[in-house]
Amino acid sequence: MDMDTPAPTKVWANVGLFRILTTPEHPGEHGDEDTGEHLSGNHAAMLMFTLFGLLVSQLCEILLHRYHIYAIPGSGAVMIVGLVCGSIILLVQNDWKGVMEFDEHVFSLIFLPIIIFQSGYSLSLSHFFKRLGKILTFAFAGTIITTAFIGLCIAGLSRAKLLGELEFNLAESFAFASLISAIDPVATLCTFGSLGVEPTLAITVMGESVINDAVSLALYRTFQGFVLNGYNGFEDIVSQTGVFLYLLFMSVLLGGVVALVCAFQVKLISHRMGMNCQVIVIILWSYVAYSSAEACKVSGIIASVVCGIVLNHFCKKNFTKEQKEYVSKVFVLLASFCDMAIFYMAGMSIAFNVRVNDYSLLAWTILLCLVGRALNIYPMSAILNATDKKDKITREEQFVMWHAGLRGAIAFSISLHFPTESLRSAVIDTTSMVILLSVFGLGGTTCKVLTWCNIQRGITDDHEAHQKAVSEAVGRSWLKTKLRNFDRTVLQPMFVKKKMRKYSTDSTGRSTSVPGEVTPADVDVGLQSEEDHFAQQAREESEVGSYIRGGGGGVTLLKGSVSSDDRRGTESSGLV
């Protein structure tokens, strides 16, 4: 080509789920209008191929749940479809490879916020706050222990020349350790929901996994700073620790402030909005929480989780029964689609990019992840059991929690930005294979592990379960009692409509809705209002179901439809 000849114009556009690179076949022939307004037949074919793959993925998940095949997780099935589709593209139309790869911007800005927000919005708050201290301990202290163990081991193995030709310095080792410590037990939670696993254990696993992702990302950004800017001694450690704490604090603050603004708006105008408008308002504010945090260079994941939990507490109290049902259905639908799309995209990207030439890093990483997870769960459980003997984590529960340490799309997305270019390809390959092996090796054996550990199944999370969780959470903790008093006397009057706040009176006729502190002696009386609330919630959930995302896909399970055979150990679930 002559040097004076202008190069073909390249126009980027997002088509469906993937980034499409449009290069006019005859630049300048049709003018600028055709370049911006029309997609070529190849682009339409790529979009059709993508949609066909997603439809096949959804069909696979439906069949797995229909025939109760738990050995293949839903997320694993979607990844297999993505792998197959990616392999077909490489064989038939290799030119499509560069334009259908995993787009981290679409993932982090479009798909991820709604998934994280929905996780917080759908939490069972009574069980979550019952084990809040334990969840935070595993998510923060446990993740730091796992990251430190893997990071030190990778650095030692690299120095001992046991990682082949790969060489990690200390900062790079800890950066890799922090991203591989991000767990994503979506497949496990899907199986938990379909089998009706004991709700306290399920919420512990779910709560830890959601917060663990945020902590892992915060740690990764801290160690990324060491890789890019260098390490100059103890002062850098102190400054980066301050950055880490600042990131966590600002993320929680932004998520909470955005959620309270949204709750106040819903309180003021919810009676004037249709249900579609209510859903749109909440969706927009959920994206505001994530994007504002990322714009301020803090964690959008933490902000989204906090926003979802706060709105779960306040917004639902301002909704009628029908409004709650509708909002929950829409968020489950969106989160299910995003889950499926992410795992499909990850599967295609593995087919396009993963070419493991040296398995030493992969083998050591798998071993270190398993041991590091054990160093998180078992010591922390022993400490927590010693401090709270009334709510002990049994050995069987500890093993299930260790087994639930799957890796997922968040770890993969972080690996795409590994700061050292010479190691990036190996890190992406290793992370991708760890995700694939953990999804099938750990997620596929969840049902057998639950049976082997004699974990209760077929349990309906009803009014009595909520009542017991509230009683234990408030009655055993002075701090939780104070927080509950503050919520009832200060926050709820600000963010919940008066007619939607339910308080009852005790046997003497004294109303517990009068502003003022509720002493521990009043706990049993004050719990009646919570019992009324959760009784209503339990009745609503028995009618509309408790929606649980599929492991990549979007099969919606109806909780509470477990038959008597399930209670005797036979796995069965109802499909919506």
Salt bridges, closest charged atoms under 4 A:
GLU29 OE1 - HIS26 ND1 3.82
GLU29 OE2 - HIS30 NE2 3.91
ASP34 OD2 - HIS30 ND1 3.51
ASP34 OD1 - HIS38 NE2 3.94
GLU167 OE2 - LYS161 NZ 3.10
GLU208 OE2 - ARG373 NH1 2.83
GLU294 OE1 - ARG221 NH2 3.03
ASP339 OD2 - ARG549 NE 2.39
ASP388 OD2 - LYS134 NZ 3.10
ASP391 OD1 - ARG131 NH2 3.23
ASP391 OD2 - LYS134 NZ 3.68
GLU397 OE1 - ARG131 NH2 3.71
ASP461 OD1 - HIS127 NE2 2.97
ASP461 OD2 - HIS466 NE2 3.91
GLU472 OE1 - LYS130 NZ 2.62
GLU472 OE2 - ARG476 NH2 3.71
ASP487 OD1 - HIS313 NE2 2.90
ASP506 OD2 - ARG510 NH2 3.30
GLU517 OE2 - LYS482 NZ 2.20
ASP522 OD1 - ARG510 NH2 3.43
GLU530 OE2 - ARG484 NE 3.54
GLU540 OE1 - LYS324 NZ 3.81
GLU543 OE1 - LYS321 NZ 2.20
ASP565 OD1 - ARG568 NH2 2.17
GLU571 OE2 - ARG457 NH1 2.79
